Structure formats: structure tokens, C-alpha cells
Amino acid sequence: MRITSLKFRHVGPFGAEGVALEGFSNGLNVVCQTNEFGKSTILEALAIFLFKPFSSARQDVKALQTAGSIDGPEGEITFMSGGRNYCLTKVFLKKKGARLQDADTGQVLATDRAAEEKVTELLRAANLNDGPSGLLWVRQGLSMVGVKDDGQVASRLEGELGTLIGGERARDYLTRVETELATYLTKTGAAKKGGPLQVAQAAVEATQAELTEAIRLRDLTKATGVELARVHSELERLELESSQVDIAAQIETTREAITAARSFANALALLRATRDQAIASAERATARQNEQIEKLVTFNATQKALVAIEGDEAVLKASLTEKRRERDELRKEIDLFEAKTAEQGRLRSRREILARQTQRLEQTGRETARLSELVEELDKGQLSLNSLTESIADLPPIRRADIEPLRRAADRMRQVDAELRALSTRLFLELSPDGAGKVVVEGRALDSGPFELSGDTVLHLDGIGRLRSDDGRLRDLSAEQVEAQAEYKNLLSQFGVTDVTQAIRMADQRHVWETDRKRLTADLARLAPQGRAALETDLEAGLSEIESLTDSLNDLGSDLTDTPGCDIDIADDLRATRAKLTVIEEALEQLQTKFAKFGSEQARLRERLAGLNLPETEGERAAQANSLAVEKLKYETDARAAKAKVEAMNSQAPVQSLDMLEARMKRLERVVAQSRAGMEALKTQAAGLIARRDAAFEGEDADAKVAALEARLASHQAELSRHSRQTDIRRLLRETLTRTQSRLREAYTAPVAKELAPLLSMVIPGARAGLGDNLGVDTVHRDGRSEAITQLSGGTQEQFAILTRLAYARLLARGGASAPVILDDALVYADDARRNAMFDVLNHVSSGEDPIQILYLSCHKGATFHLGGHLVEPKPWL
């Protein structure tokens, strides 16, 4: 929709004469009038005539009527929709009616209710006071109110954008589902206390507990009877066994057998102790004899080894003496060879120093030549740099960065001149011949004939008074012209140029020369990173080093003379002699090691002989051996006699051992005790089972009671299942509707945020808006932090609210549902910089290939003058 013209009569301050606003452009339109002219009334009338039925007699329609008028509000709105021009005429109250025509041909398309329905279809909106989109018209005093979904914005956008966001029906259904779900669950998702789901759950849990207890008691009663029968049977068995088996006689017989077996065991243990003692004595005598035999064998072997080692030791001493003599002779030869080698090394070292210094002299000469070349290049570069610096100093003091302020000053001066020419009031005074000399302008009397009067001329009429034209806007522009001219001349004088063209040329020339100077400075710095002084110091050091090296080489050359025999290579002889010495020293070391081992071995053998502790003479050692043999024979005879007695005693042992008899006694006593305890326990158990059986169900039928509880539980479970299913269905519906609305809302807000971002960057660079669930801006992100929209200043909130509406308008236009944006005294809270930036945005979105139509209503002429746009002047509706 694009509005072409608006005409109203008998509306607010516009009585029978009415008001007409015609010639609206497709872009930015400005209506600037004083307070109480009726701008807000025009906006109110536009909303009522478009969206209120002609038959309406509501209070807002009556309030629109001109005070004291008997005629109802009348209006004519021409607009374009879908490429066709329409004219809607509507009258309220007294002569109510509506008519829709083709604005180009005058053909009546529909009347009354049909006309209103057709308009609703064309505008894709109904019953909304904020424009066809439901959000694009900002009324006076409401510029800070952001976009909020009141339940109809999303529904309106379904038609305008072709995007299903949920609509009123979906929201009503979600509300109904939430209400029904609240009867079942709390907000945390738990079953609501006293609700049908909680009541059903409690009934199932109580009945289940009763059934479990009844089944337990029923099974317990049946098990008690079975267990009682088993206990009686066990009692009968134990009593029968007690009567058939004479345990007491068995215990007495076993006790007598244990006494006899214990006496036999004591006697046998005494004989075994005597036998073991005799065997131990015989073993000790055998060990003493074997030890004496081993000592004799070791004594004889050690004596033989000691005699052999003493013979080898004498031969080894002679070998050691010979090897030491050979070693001393080789050491003398090596000392002679090493002295000759040292002398040859000293001569070779001097020759190497001479070669290195010669090479250093050549390298220093090359480096010195290179340093000389660098000094020459530095001299040439410095001359060029000085020349460029002098040329730059001769230029006017203007740079490229100064061009833009100068250009803006020139543009401002030209703009003020043009506006002054457009606004200047020209009067032409034609004096009769009699009037000559009677009119004075600026102290000069005018002659007869025509005279052009500018807007600020004062005429002095002789004998009458003076005539002065007073145009406030003209005075302001004149003052602004003087200011602009002064600013422009000051900048020209400051930069030393005559005009902008010369300034651009001089600034470009300065930029080129300064670029060359920077390049030359960089080249000089590259040639001498440490500076010219360091370079010259290096050059002087190089020349001094060349002189020093030359003197040193002359001294070394005179000292090096041919020395006879200095070039003979004796290294091989030295290496061979050293190898012989190494072999001799290794052999000597081995002999010394072996000699030391002979001494250690002799000491060890002598120590072994002393440790054997044998008699010194051969006869004494033989007598000791005979005595040990006789002792061994005696103890072995005693041991054989003791073993025979033990074997004879073992042949008279009882049939059963003492251990077996004691085990049988313990078993019989345990059987008696267990039999008595078992019968007592069974009797106690039987009494308890009888009491438990008598107490269960108090005589009722256990199976019948369990069956009744099972039937009641099934009924309660069916009721719980039904309520659970109803709860799950409603929860699933809520989650599905909420998830779908959230997903579709995100899909909708994404393009809105995309449209808003470039507009916002033009006013508040670096800021990023966050759209909330209400379809409007709720957070602002900038400088690395996030702020709620309510934390911002009033002016910033106002700018976000208007920018968001412009973004919606652009989105609607791209969806083929263009709608005009109407701003009534907006931007009243903006500072000068932000207001100018917002003016730029308004001009931006209202221009281009697909402009948004904007109607800007204001009472601030000074601010509106800088807005630009198409100025629409109200006229009477004739």
C-alpha cells in the first residue's frame, strides 16, 4: 500500500473547509506544521477511515467529529495497491456510507460493507490502529514504544509475509491446553495435589499396598499349615530314633576303650624316645668321623698346592725384572721423538697464522671497499632527500586529510547560497517622478524609476516612516551564509590556497613528494641501520686493521726460514714406539697381577691349614681316626637294639587308635545334644505356627479377599492410565505447539535482524540488537557486553523502536506487502548527531529501487529542514 492523498472534512480542527494533503511521493514525505494544527488528528482519522466500519458510532469515532458540527466526519483516501490506484470515500454518523472507486477511471468497485471488505483484502489488515502492518505507525508521544506482539502482530504477518507463525487460533489453543494441563500437573511437572492424576495415583498405590499385604497373609497362612505338618513329622522321627538306639551304652564302651588305648600310647612313647636318642647318638658319631676324614683329605691337597706355588713364584720374579728393563728403554726413545715433534708443531703453527692473517687481510680489504661504496650512496641519497624536503617546504601547508573539511565548507557555502536565492523575497519599487528623493535606502535617496528590493532591505519614506521586510528564515540563512563564507575563506587562508581545485593539486603533490621522501629515508636507513657515524667508524676500523695486518705479515715472513730436517715425518716412528711400550706395559701389568695372586694364594693355603685344627704329627692324626671309628660302631649297635624293642611293642597295639576313639566319643555326645535341642526347637516352632495360623484373616476367606482387591486395583489402574494418557497428550501438544512457535518465530526474527543490522550500524556503529519473543528488541550488544533495552537512555530506546519498524517495513516490502511508515513527532529525544544519522536512515530506506513510503509529521521546522524529503503542504479541501 502507498498513500497518494488524504482529504478530511468535519474532522477535529478541520471543519467544513476541511484539509487536503496531496502529492505524496513513494519515498520520504514531510508535513511540518505548528502545534495544534491537527497533524495527530490526521493520523487518527487515517486509521479510523481505513479500519473502522462506516456504521460505527463508537466513542473514538464521535471524538473525531469537529466540535459543534452537525455533520459527521468525511474522508477521501487515495492509495495504490498491487499496481492499481484506488479511492476510498467514507462518511460516519449522520450520512454514513463507504465507496471504493478506481482512482484513474472513476469506476465504482464496491460500496458500504463490500467496499470495506475489499479495502481489508487489499491492505491485508483489519481493526488495527497502527497501520496495515499492525506496527508501523508511531503516534505522538509513543516514539519510544518498541514493537510488541499483542496477540495480533504474528497473525497479521502470516498474511503479509506468507509465513505461518501460529496465529490467534494457535495461541488460543495453546492457552486452552495449558489450562487443561494445569488441572493435572504443577508448574514443575509434578502431579497436582488434589488433581485427578494425583488422586488416581494415590488410589492405585493404596490398593496395591492392600493387595500385596493380603497376598502375603494368604500365602503365609498356606505355608504355615505345610510347615506345621513338617515340624510334627520331624518330631515323630526324632522320638522314634531315640527309642531305637542306645546311645548311652555306646558312650560307656567307648570311654573304656579310650582309657586302655591311652595307657598303651604312653608306654610306646617311652620306648620311641629311647630309640630316637640312640639313633641321634649314632648319627653324631658318624658325622664326627666323616668330618675328620674330610679334614685329612683337605690337609694333604693344600700341602701339595703350596709347594707348587713356591716354585712358580721364583720364575715369575725373573720375568718381571726383564720386562721392566725393556720398558725403561722404550720410554727414553719416546721422549726423544716427542721433543722433535714439538719443534715441528711450533713451526707449522707459525705458518698457519701467516696463512690466516693473509686471508683476513684480503677479506678486510673487500669489506672496506664495500663500506666506501655505501658512504658514497649515502651522500647521494642525502642530497636527494634534502632537495625533496626543500620542495615540500615550498608547498602550501595542506594535506589530503584537509581536503574533505575544505570541500564540505565549499559545499555548505554553495548550499546556503542556493537556499538563500530560493528563499529571498524580491520586491520591485517603481517611483513616480514626484517621488524622487523621498525614499531612502541605506542612507541613499532613490531616483525615479524601478528599483529591486531584496528581502532584508529597509525603505525610509520621507515624512511617513520606514518600510522593512522581516523574514526570520531569510535572516538565519543570511547569517549562515556569512558564517559559511568566513569558514571557507579561513580554511583557504589557513591552507594557503585560492580554491578547492588548487588545494587538491597541492595536497596530491605533497603526498607524492612525502611518499618519495619516506622511501628515500627508508633506503638510507637500510644502507646504514646504525647511522652514518657507525658506518664511517667501521670504515676507519677496517683501514686501521689492514695496516696492522700488513705489518704483522711482514714480521712473520722474515722469521720463517727453512730449518733443516723440520719437515721429516717422525710421527710413524713415535706411534710404533708407543705401541711397543703399550704392549710391554700390558705384559708387565699382567705379570705383576699374577705375582700378587701367588702371594694371596700362599696366604690363603696357609690359613686353610691352620683352620683344619688337626694334630701336628702323622701318628697323632692316625690315632684320632681309630678312636672315632670305635665310637661310631658302639652307638650304631645301641640304636639297632632300641628299634627292635619299638617294633615288638607296635605288634601288641589295640585294634582302634586313641584318636579314632576320641572322635567317636565326641560324635556320640554331639548326637545326644543335637537330638535334645532339635526336639525342643521343633516343639517351640510348632506352637508359634499354630498361633500364626489362628491369627491370619480372623477367620475370613483369604482367596476371596485377594480376588476383590485385585478387581479394585484393575479399576484404579484403568482410571490412572486414562488420566496419564490425557496428561501425556496435553503435554505433547504443549511441547509441539511451543517448539513449533519458537522455531517459526526464530525463522521470522532472523530476516528482521538481517534487515535491522545495516540500519543500526548507520546510527549506532558496533551495536547489535537481540530480538525477543515479543518480536521486538529486548537486548543490545556492544563493546563486548549486553544490556537490556530498558537500561538505555530515552533517545536510544526511541531510535531502536523506529529502526525496528523500518526493518519490518523493508521486510514487508520484500514480501510484496508494502506499507507506509508514519512517524508523528518522532525523534524528539535524539541529540543532533543521532537525529542527523536517523535522517540519513530515513532517506536511505525511502530511496532506491524499492523505496518505503514514509510520512514524517513534525512541528519542528528547524530540525525538519535538515531532513530533506518531499515537503507536503496542507490545503483546504475544496
Secondary structure, 3 states (H helix, E strand, C coil): CEEEEEEEECECCECCCCEEEECCCCCEEEEECCCCCCHHHHHHHHHHHHHCCCCCCCHHHHHHECCCCCCCCEEEEEEEECCEEEEEEEECHHHCEEEEEECCCCCEEEEHHHHHHHHHHHHCCCCCCCCCCCCCEECCCCCCCCCCCCCCHHHHHHHHHCCCCCHHHHHHHHHHHHHHHHCCECCCCCECCCCHHHHHHHHHHHHHHHHHHHHHHHHHHHHHHHHHHHHHHHHHHHHHHHHHCCHHHHHHHHHHHHHHHHHHHHHHHHHHHHHHHHHHHHHHHHHHHHHHHHHHHHHHHHHHHHHHHHHHHHHHHHHHHHHHHHHHHHHHHHHHHHHHHHHHHHHHHHHHHHHHHHHHHHHHHHHHHHHHHHHHHHHHHHHHHHHHHHHHHHCCCCCHHHHHHHHHHHHHHHHHHHHHHHHCCCEEEEECHHHCCCEEECCEECCCEEEEECCCCEEEECCCEEEECCCHHHHHHHHHHHHHHHHHHHHHHHHCCCCHHHHHHHHHHHHHHHHHHHHHHHHHHHHCCCCHHHHHHHHHHHHHHHHHHHHHHHHHHHHCCCCCCCCCCCHHHHHHHHHHHHHHHHHHHHHHHHHHHHHHHHHHHHHHHHHCCCCCCHHHHHHHHHHHHHHHHHHHHHHHHHHHHHHHHHCCCCCCCHHHHHHHHHHHHHHHHHHHHHHHHHHHHHHHHHHHHHHHHHHCCHHHHHHHHHHHHHHHHHHHHHHHHHHHHHHHHHHHHHHHHHHHHHHHHHHHHHHHHHHHHHHCCCCEEEECCCCCEEEEEECCEEEEHHHCCHHHHHHHHHHHHHHHHHHHHHCCCCCCEEEECCCCCCCHHHHHHHHHHHHHHCCCCCCCCEEEEECCHHHHHCCCCEECCCECCC
